[in-house]
């Protein structure tokens, strides 16, 4: 072969190898004006336009009929950017130690953001001891968790990440993972105007999203808006619900179908496996008291009670119909302890039919 051709081939070979080894450096921050999408390593050259003031898009919530104004912290107003970021975080297993479990793993939309298992199982295959609460209309709650251990959605969102029987992660690791992700850096910059992602802004974003999980378009709501009529059975169930005959309205009588309070509803007589509210207050008068859950979408949030002991609405109704169990802290509103409601089978079915009229199918399917 001609010597000149051989030399040319060697040069071309060396050049192609050199091209493969080229490491692209530049600005890797998508929020910078000179962001280089092909850059693999940041060379510190990022430039930012400081003349454009930071601004977000307000996320407006219309207060549903019969609801009070939503409780929104002054330091965490709802924004479109914050809500979208919170939804992404809510569904991202990056918050767990092994990147397998997200918030939505235990709060499933089809189950009204609850779980159809009695107890949730964490990343270490450890089972919890309470049923996962339904996450709907949370912006009108004054406390969170069955015993009311958190007083804001932001405070509540801190716990599952580090809980050893849930996500079992550290916030330092979560921050490290998020800050190494260019997409998250961009989204947090847009939502909060921060350059370093910290745990405080993670829970703020999740809380913003959770405040938008609103359900107020059930058959009952459409009836209240005079858009349709309830069936005779549902109407009779409504009457039972709102009278001493059914005794439901005392704790579930608002349009939110919960009262933001804690009650011992006669599940057990003694030997309480879970002290409930007393775990927080250290007050013996609060033993076995648990937060009233909303009855909206109750058809889809089984199993029921703090420990998921009842699998069906029929079992729940039968508990109250039988009278429940007396204990020193049983709620005075349980006026028929030991006697029971004495509802007929037809009345029990009417009551269940009314409860199912609280199902919001648009919420579950949209």
C-alpha positions in Angstrom: 0.0 0.0 0.0 1.2 3.5 -0.7 3.0 5.0 2.2 1.1 8.3 1.9 -2.3 6.5 2.1 -1.2 4.6 5.2 -0.2 7.9 7.0 -3.5 9.4 6.0 -5.4 6.5 7.5 -3.5 6.7 10.7 -4.2 10.4 11.0 -7.9 9.9 10.4 -8.0 7.0 13.0 -6.3 9.2 15.6 -8.7 12.1 14.9 -11.8 10.0 15.2 -10.6 8.5 18.5 -9.9 12.0 19.8 -13.4 13.1 18.8 -14.9 10.3 20.9 -13.0 11.4 23.9 -14.1 15.1 23.7 -15.8 16.1 27.0 -18.3 18.9 26.6 -18.1 21.6 29.3 -20.3 24.6 29.7 -23.3 25.8 31.7 -25.5 22.9 32.8 -28.2 25.0 34.6 -31.4 25.1 32.6 -32.4 28.3 34.3 -29.3 30.2 33.0 -29.4 32.3 29.9 -26.4 30.5 28.4 -27.5 26.9 29.3 -25.7 24.4 27.1 -28.0 21.3 26.7 -25.0 19.2 25.4 -22.7 20.1 28.3 -21.8 17.2 30.6 -19.8 19.2 33.1 -20.5 22.6 34.5 -17.5 25.0 34.0 -18.9 27.8 36.2 -19.8 30.0 33.2 -23.6 30.3 33.9 -25.1 33.7 33.4 -28.4 34.8 34.8 -30.7 37.7 33.7 -31.2 39.6 36.9 -33.3 42.3 35.2 -36.4 40.1 35.1 -38.2 40.0 38.4 -39.1 36.6 39.8 -42.8 35.9 39.5 -45.2 33.0 39.8 -48.7 32.3 38.6 -51.4 32.4 41.3 -53.4 29.2 41.7 -56.9 30.2 42.6 -59.3 28.0 44.5 -63.0 28.7 44.6 -64.4 27.9 48.0 -67.1 25.2 47.7 -70.6 25.8 49.0 -70.8 25.4 52.7 -67.0 25.2 53.2 -65.1 27.8 55.2 -62.2 29.6 53.6 -59.2 27.4 52.9 -56.3 27.5 55.4 -53.3 28.6 53.4 -50.1 29.7 55.2 -48.8 33.1 54.3 -45.4 31.8 53.6 -46.7 29.2 51.1 -49.3 30.7 48.8 -50.7 28.4 46.0 -49.0 28.9 42.6 -49.4 27.0 39.4 -45.6 26.3 39.4 -45.7 25.1 43.0 -48.7 22.8 42.5 -47.2 21.2 39.4 -43.9 20.6 41.2 -45.8 19.2 44.2 -47.7 16.8 42.0 -44.4 15.5 40.5 -42.9 15.0 43.9 -46.0 13.3 45.2 -45.7 10.7 42.5 -41.9 10.3 42.5 -40.3 7.5 44.4 -37.1 9.6 44.6 -38.2 10.5 48.1 -37.7 7.0 49.4 -34.4 5.4 50.3 -34.4 2.8 47.5 -36.3 4.9 45.0 -39.3 2.5 44.9 -42.0 4.1 47.0 -43.8 7.5 46.4 -46.5 9.2 48.3 -49.0 8.0 45.7 -47.9 4.4 46.5 -49.9 4.5 49.7 -52.4 7.2 48.7 -53.9 5.8 45.5 -56.2 8.1 43.4 -58.7 5.3 42.5 -59.2 4.7 46.3 -59.8 8.5 46.9 -56.1 8.8 47.7 -56.2 6.1 50.3 -55.1 2.4 50.1 -57.3 -0.7 49.9 -55.1 -2.6 52.2 -55.7 -2.5 56.0 -52.1 -1.3 56.5 -49.5 0.1 54.2 -46.1 -1.6 53.7 -42.9 0.4 53.6 -39.7 -0.1 51.6 -38.3 -2.5 54.1 -41.5 -4.7 53.9 -42.5 -3.5 57.4 -46.2 -3.2 57.8 -47.7 -0.1 59.5 -50.4 -0.1 62.2 -52.9 2.4 60.9 -54.9 2.6 57.7 -53.8 5.2 55.2 -56.2 8.2 55.4 -58.0 9.4 52.3 -56.4 12.7 51.1 -59.3 14.9 49.9 -60.3 18.4 50.8 -57.2 18.6 53.1 -57.0 22.4 52.8 -59.9 22.6 55.2 -58.4 20.4 57.8 -57.0 21.9 61.0 -54.9 18.8 61.9 -53.5 15.7 60.2 -53.0 12.0 60.8 -55.4 10.0 62.8 -54.2 11.4 66.1 -53.8 14.9 64.9 -50.0 14.9 65.4 -49.4 17.5 62.6 -51.1 20.9 62.5 -50.2 21.8 58.8 -49.8 19.9 55.6 -46.2 21.1 55.5 -45.5 19.6 58.9 -47.2 16.4 58.0 -45.2 15.9 54.7 -41.9 15.8 56.6 -42.7 12.6 58.5 -43.2 9.8 55.9 -39.8 10.4 54.3 -37.8 9.7 57.4 -40.2 7.2 59.0 -38.4 3.8 59.2 -41.6 1.9 58.4 -42.4 4.1 55.4 -39.9 5.7 53.1 -37.0 5.3 55.5 -34.8 8.0 53.9 -32.9 11.0 55.2 -33.7 14.5 54.1 -30.0 15.0 53.4 -30.1 12.2 50.9 -33.3 13.5 49.4 -31.8 17.0 48.9 -28.7 15.5 47.4 -30.8 13.5 44.8 -33.0 16.4 43.9 -30.1 18.8 43.6 -28.3 16.5 41.2 -31.3 16.5 38.9 -31.3 19.4 36.4 -35.1 19.1 35.9 -35.9 19.5 39.6 -33.4 22.4 39.9 -35.3 24.1 37.1 -38.7 23.4 38.6 -37.7 24.6 42.1 -36.2 27.7 40.6 -39.4 28.5 38.8 -41.6 27.7 41.8 -39.6 29.2 44.6 -36.7 31.2 43.1 -34.1 29.1 45.0 -30.8 27.7 43.7 -30.4 25.0 46.3 -33.3 22.5 46.9 -34.0 22.0 50.6 -36.5 20.0 52.6 -38.5 23.0 53.5 -39.4 23.8 49.9 -40.0 20.1 49.1 -42.8 19.9 51.7 -44.1 23.3 50.7 -44.5 22.0 47.1 -46.2 18.8 48.2 -48.5 20.7 50.5 -49.5 23.0 47.7 -50.5 20.1 45.5 -52.4 18.4 48.3 -54.5 21.5 48.8 -55.8 21.1 45.3 -57.1 17.6 45.8 -60.7 18.7 46.1 -63.8 16.6 45.7 -67.2 18.4 45.6 -69.0 17.1 42.5 -70.8 14.0 43.8 -74.4 13.2 43.2 -75.2 14.8 46.5 -73.5 18.0 45.4 -75.4 18.0 42.1 -78.6 17.5 44.1 -77.7 20.5 46.3 -77.2 22.5 43.2 -80.6 21.3 41.9 -79.1 19.7 38.9 -80.7 16.2 39.6 -82.8 14.4 42.1 -81.8 11.8 44.7 -83.6 8.5 44.6 -86.3 7.8 47.3 -83.8 5.4 49.0 -81.1 8.0 49.0 -83.4 10.7 50.3 -84.5 8.4 53.1 -80.9 7.7 53.9 -80.2 11.5 54.0 -83.1 11.9 56.5 -81.7 9.1 58.7 -78.2 10.5 58.4 -79.4 13.9 59.7 -81.6 12.8 62.5 -81.2 11.1 65.9 -82.4 7.9 64.2 -79.0 7.5 62.4 -77.0 9.8 64.7 -74.4 10.5 62.0 -74.7 14.3 61.7 -73.1 15.1 65.0 -69.6 14.3 63.7 -70.2 14.3 59.9 -72.9 17.0 59.6 -71.0 19.8 57.7 -70.7 20.0 53.9 -67.2 18.7 54.5 -68.8 15.6 56.2 -66.3 15.8 59.0 -65.9 18.1 62.1 -62.1 18.5 62.5 -62.4 16.9 65.9 -61.5 13.7 67.7 -63.9 11.1 69.0 -63.9 7.7 70.7 -66.7 6.0 68.7 -67.0 2.9 70.8 -64.8 0.5 68.8 -63.3 -1.1 71.9 -64.2 -1.5 75.5 -60.6 -1.6 76.9 -57.1 -2.9 76.3 -56.7 -0.3 73.5 -53.9 -1.3 71.1 -53.7 2.4 69.9 -54.1 5.2 72.4 -54.9 7.6 69.5 -55.1 11.3 70.5 -53.7 10.6 73.9 -50.3 9.8 72.2 -50.1 13.5 71.4 -51.7 15.2 74.4 -50.7 12.7 77.1 -54.2 13.2 78.5 -56.0 10.1 79.7 -59.3 11.7 78.6 -58.1 11.4 75.0 -57.5 7.7 75.0 -58.9 5.9 71.9 -60.0 9.2 70.3 -59.3 9.6 66.6 -59.8 12.2 64.0 -63.2 12.2 62.2 -62.6 11.2 58.6 -64.6 12.8 55.8 -67.3 10.6 54.3 -66.9 12.0 50.8 -65.9 9.2 48.5 -66.3 6.8 51.4 -67.5 4.1 48.9 -63.9 3.9 47.5 -61.8 4.4 50.7 -62.3 1.0 52.3 -61.2 -0.5 54.7 -62.5 1.8 57.4 -61.6 3.2 60.8 -58.1 4.1 62.0 -57.0 0.5 62.0 -58.9 -0.6 58.9 -60.9 -3.2 60.9 -64.1 -2.9 58.8 -63.9 -4.0 55.1 -67.3 -2.8 54.0 -69.8 0.0 54.7 -72.2 -2.7 55.8 -69.8 -3.6 58.7 -69.5 0.1 59.6 -73.2 0.6 59.8 -73.7 -2.6 61.8 -71.1 -1.3 64.3 -73.3 1.7 65.1 -76.5 -0.2 64.7 -75.4 -2.6 67.4 -74.5 0.2 69.8 -70.7 -0.1 70.0 -68.7 -0.6 73.2 -68.6 1.5 76.3 -65.3 2.8 77.7 -64.5 5.7 80.0 -63.6 8.0 77.1 -66.4 7.0 74.7 -68.0 10.1 73.1 -71.2 11.5 74.7 -72.5 11.7 71.2 -72.7 7.9 71.2 -76.0 8.1 73.0 -77.1 4.6 72.1 -74.2 2.6 73.5 -75.4 -0.9 74.4 -78.7 -0.2 72.8 -78.0 0.5 69.2 -79.7 2.4 66.5 -82.2 -0.4 65.8 -82.4 0.4 62.1 -84.2 -2.1 59.9 -82.5 -3.8 57.0 -84.2 -1.4 54.6 -83.1 1.7 56.6 -79.5 0.4 56.8 -79.5 0.0 53.0 -81.0 3.5 52.5 -78.3 5.0 54.7 -75.6 3.2 52.6 -77.2 4.4 49.4 -77.0 7.9 50.7 -73.3 7.5 51.6 -72.6 6.2 48.1 -74.3 9.4 46.7 -71.2 11.2 48.2 -69.0 9.5 45.5 -67.4 12.0 43.1 -66.7 10.0 39.9 -65.4 13.0 38.0 -62.8 13.4 40.8 -61.8 9.8 40.7 -61.6 9.5 36.9 -60.3 12.8 35.7 
